[in-house]
Amino acid sequence: MTLDDILLEAEEKMTKTEQSVVNEFANVRTGKAAPGLVENIQAEVYGSMMRIRELANISSPEPRMLVITPWDVAALQPIEKAIQKANIGISPVVQGKLLRLSFPELSTERRQEFVKLTKKMAEDGRVALRHIRRDAMDLFKKHAHDSGVTEDAKKQAEKDLQKITDDYSGKIDTHAAHKEKEIMTV
């Protein structure tokens, strides 16, 4: 494995970490109804756990409402239970063959709690990036020792890795700032 391979692998992991943080942000409630709030909730249907997005159509006919229409009516009750169990602060209402979720206006205190949660998620993402960087640095040291890579090449690879880490950390900060603004917009 060359130093470039180690850098590429670290960058791929950092990209996945960034995507993971963005997906977590999608689950944080803002003032608007978004399918991302419920689509990854797991419901027990047909003897196995499945995501709601695999079981139903999720739409937002109004800014403060989600409508979940299961493809199989038998999945209606398990989806309702899963949403209640997920504790997202919304109670689903069954209307015939669909579920309606009405989102009330968020209070300022609740918005601030969500901002704190977003900041914690962003920090967790940055910590994950630092772990990836540390693992890559360890691989650099091991590889340089084993294969006789020059000290200059190792130092340059470490600088490149730090730049990649800083770039992805900045991207996470940008996503967090955008989500914070979205949460605080009334």
C-alpha positions in Angstrom: 0.0 0.0 0.0 1.5 3.3 -1.0 1.1 6.6 0.8 -1.3 7.8 -1.9 -3.4 4.7 -1.4 -3.6 5.5 2.4 -4.5 9.1 1.6 -7.3 8.0 -0.8 -8.7 5.5 1.7 -8.7 8.2 4.4 -10.5 10.6 2.1 -13.1 8.1 1.2 -13.8 7.4 4.9 -14.0 11.2 5.5 -16.5 11.6 2.7 -18.6 8.8 4.3 -18.3 10.6 7.7 -19.5 13.9 6.1 -22.5 12.1 4.5 -23.3 10.4 7.8 -23.3 13.8 9.6 -25.5 15.3 6.9 -28.0 12.4 7.2 -28.1 12.9 11.0 -28.8 16.6 10.5 -31.8 15.6 8.3 -33.3 13.8 11.3 -33.2 17.0 13.4 -36.6 18.8 13.3 -36.9 22.3 12.0 -40.0 24.4 11.8 -40.9 22.6 8.6 -42.0 19.1 8.0 -39.4 17.1 6.1 -39.6 13.4 5.1 -36.0 13.0 6.4 -37.5 13.1 9.9 -39.2 9.8 9.6 -37.9 8.0 6.6 -35.1 6.1 8.5 -37.3 5.1 11.5 -37.4 1.3 11.7 -40.7 -0.5 11.9 -41.2 -4.3 12.5 -43.2 -5.5 9.5 -43.3 -9.0 8.0 -41.1 -10.4 10.8 -38.2 -8.1 10.1 -37.1 -4.5 10.7 -37.6 -2.2 7.7 -37.3 1.6 7.3 -40.5 3.6 6.7 -39.2 4.8 3.4 -39.1 1.1 2.3 -42.7 0.6 3.4 -44.5 3.7 2.4 -44.7 6.9 0.4 -43.8 10.0 2.5 -45.1 13.3 1.2 -45.4 16.8 2.6 -48.6 18.4 1.2 -48.3 21.4 3.6 -45.2 23.0 5.2 -46.2 21.6 8.6 -47.6 18.2 7.7 -46.3 14.9 6.6 -48.5 12.2 5.1 -47.3 8.6 5.1 -49.2 6.2 2.8 -48.1 2.6 3.2 -48.0 0.4 0.1 -49.5 -2.4 2.2 -52.3 -1.4 4.6 -51.1 -4.1 7.0 -48.0 -2.0 7.6 -50.1 1.0 8.9 -50.1 -0.1 12.6 -46.4 -1.1 12.8 -45.4 2.3 11.2 -47.6 4.2 13.7 -46.0 2.3 16.6 -42.5 2.9 15.3 -43.1 6.6 15.0 -44.5 6.8 18.5 -41.5 4.7 19.8 -39.0 6.9 18.0 -40.0 9.8 20.3 -39.7 12.6 17.7 -42.3 14.6 19.6 -45.1 14.1 17.1 -48.1 11.8 17.4 -49.3 10.2 14.2 -53.0 10.3 13.4 -54.4 7.4 11.4 -56.9 8.5 8.8 -58.2 5.6 6.8 -55.2 4.1 4.9 -52.7 6.8 5.7 -50.9 8.5 8.6 -50.8 12.2 9.2 -48.2 14.0 11.2 -48.9 17.6 12.1 -45.9 19.6 13.2 -46.6 22.4 15.7 -44.6 25.7 15.8 -41.4 25.2 17.7 -40.7 27.4 20.8 -37.5 29.3 21.0 -36.3 27.0 23.8 -37.0 23.9 21.7 -35.1 25.5 18.8 -32.1 26.2 21.0 -32.2 22.5 22.1 -32.1 21.4 18.5 -29.2 23.8 17.8 -27.3 22.2 20.7 -28.0 18.8 19.3 -26.8 19.9 15.9 -23.6 21.2 17.4 -23.0 17.9 19.2 -23.6 16.0 16.0 -21.1 18.2 14.2 -18.5 17.7 16.9 -19.0 14.0 16.8 -18.3 14.2 13.1 -15.1 16.2 13.6 -14.0 13.6 16.2 -14.6 10.8 13.7 -12.5 12.8 11.1 -9.7 13.1 13.7 -9.8 9.3 14.3 -9.5 8.6 10.6 -6.5 11.0 10.4 -4.9 9.3 13.4 -5.3 5.9 11.8 -3.9 7.1 8.5 -0.9 8.7 10.3 -0.3 5.3 12.1 -0.3 3.6 8.7 2.1 6.3 7.3 4.6 5.5 10.1 4.2 1.8 9.7 4.5 1.9 5.9 7.4 4.3 5.9 9.3 2.1 8.4 8.5 -1.1 6.4 9.1 0.0 2.8 11.8 2.6 3.2 9.8 5.7 2.1 11.8 8.8 2.5 11.2 11.1 5.4 10.3 14.0 3.1 7.6 11.9 1.3 6.1 10.9 4.6 6.1 14.5 5.9 4.4 15.6 2.6 1.8 12.9 2.9 1.1 14.0 6.5 0.6 17.6 5.4 -1.7 16.4 2.6 -3.7 14.4 5.1 -4.0 17.4 7.5 -5.3 19.5 4.6 -7.9 16.9 3.7 -8.9 16.7 7.3 -9.2 20.5 7.6 -11.3 20.6 4.4 -13.8 18.0 5.6 -14.0 19.6 9.0 -14.8 22.9 7.3 -17.5 21.1 5.2 -19.1 19.8 8.4 -19.0 23.2 10.0 -20.7 24.7 6.9 -23.4 22.0 7.0 -23.9 22.7 10.8 -24.1 26.4 10.3 -26.7 25.9 7.5 -28.8 23.5 9.7 -28.5 26.0 12.7 -29.8 28.8 10.5 -32.6 26.5 9.2 -33.6 25.6 12.8 -33.7 29.2 14.0 -35.7 30.5 11.0 -39.2 31.1 12.2 
